[in-house]
Amino acid sequence: MLKNLALTTTTASTTPFMLISTTGAFSLSKPFIPSLSNFRPKPISSFPQTHRPFSLPSSSITMNLLNKLGFASKSPEYSSESSSIAQGPDEDVPAPGQEFAQFGAGCFWGVELAFQRVPGVSKTEVGYSQGLLHNPTYEDICTGTTNHSEVVRVQYDPKECSYESLLDAFFARHDPTTPNRQGNDVGTQYRSGIYYYTPEQEKIAKESLEKYQKQFSRKIVTEILPAKRFYRAEEYHQQYLAKGGRFGFKQSTEKGCNDPIRCYG
């Protein structure tokens, strides 16, 4: 996932420099050299992971540097009316004979591809849900202040695909024991969640969680909540890995495909 972190490599200088703020200027007595202490290798998870490219557009780098220095723009503001709309039910309607399911399991790129491969799934979309801001953007949810989760909305034919099989794909795709984190992707938008549309889905989801809890030594932290308004993510996020991702390497959406879902696309 796009990280809220940017590392600018410069040639070290012994000359102090000035930082300018709206309240004045201050000088650092030592050269500003970013610490590498936060870049220690992390243990590789046994669960499949898909991360946004580490290379960020220059505008994102600027934004993240400003964030670090405390000069970034304010977090998005939302009113009680906005929150009420965002917290409302998903009012979209699936195609005739189809049903909706909604899941959050970390980076929605890889999660979407996993569901695209499930037989009986007719359509997938990635987006944002469970938050407090009406019509959020990707930049909004990355502030960590809107409470949105990155989710995949799955449309499926219940005659060909059981809800249980979707839950199996969900639990196989991520680590449900890590709160607000999947691999190196950290933030509330990466939390584990099952968002149900019917009482039957709720019942099956809770039974599935109990079943999978027996396979983990740590407590599963997956939230099970009613599906709320779904905000479709920007078009470049849709079917990202199937379209080739950043490097143009298209990954198969063939039903039943077991090819590893490659990081970075």
RAGI-V786170 format. One record per pair of residues at least 12 apart in sequence whose C-alpha atoms are under 6 Angstrom apart, sorted by the first residue. I is the first residue (numbers start at 1). J is the second residue. D is the distance in Angstrom with one decimal. If there is no record, write none. Layout:
I,J,D
I,J,D
This chain:
1,51,4.4
1,52,3.2
2,52,4.9
4,64,5.9
5,64,6.0
6,61,5.6
14,31,5.9
16,28,6.0
16,29,5.7
16,30,5.9
16,31,5.6
47,174,5.6
50,110,5.4
50,263,4.3
51,263,5.7
51,264,5.5
52,264,5.7
53,264,5.6
78,133,5.6
82,133,5.8
82,134,5.1
83,132,4.4
83,133,5.6
86,132,5.6
86,133,5.9
86,134,5.1
86,229,5.7
87,228,5.8
88,228,5.5
88,229,5.6
89,228,4.2
89,229,5.0
90,228,4.9
90,229,3.9
90,230,5.8
98,156,5.4
98,157,4.8
99,155,5.6
99,156,5.5
100,154,5.6
100,155,4.7
101,153,5.8
101,154,5.1
102,152,5.7
102,153,4.5
102,195,5.2
103,151,5.3
103,152,5.4
103,193,5.7
103,194,4.9
103,195,6.0
104,150,5.8
104,151,4.3
104,192,5.2
104,193,4.8
105,174,6.0
105,192,4.8
106,182,5.5
106,190,4.1
108,150,6.0
109,240,6.0
112,152,6.0
116,253,5.7
117,253,5.1
117,254,5.6
117,255,4.3
117,256,5.5
118,255,5.6
119,255,5.2
120,156,5.6
120,157,5.4
120,160,4.8
120,161,4.7
121,155,5.9
121,156,4.2
122,155,5.7
122,156,5.3
123,155,5.0
124,153,5.7
124,154,4.7
125,152,5.7
125,153,5.3
126,151,5.8
126,152,4.5
126,233,5.8
127,150,5.9
127,151,5.4
127,231,5.3
127,232,4.2
127,233,4.2
128,148,5.8
128,149,5.6
128,150,5.0
128,151,5.7
128,231,5.1
129,148,5.2
129,149,5.5
129,230,5.2
130,148,5.1
130,228,5.8
131,146,5.5
131,147,4.4
131,148,3.8
132,146,5.4
133,146,5.9
148,189,5.6
149,189,4.0
150,189,5.4
176,192,5.9
176,220,5.3
176,221,6.0
176,222,5.7
177,219,5.8
177,220,4.3
177,221,5.3
179,191,6.0
192,222,4.7
193,222,5.0
193,223,4.6
193,224,5.9
194,224,4.8
195,224,5.8
195,225,4.9
195,226,5.1
195,227,4.5
196,226,4.9
196,227,5.2
197,227,5.7
241,265,5.1
245,265,4.3
246,265,5.9
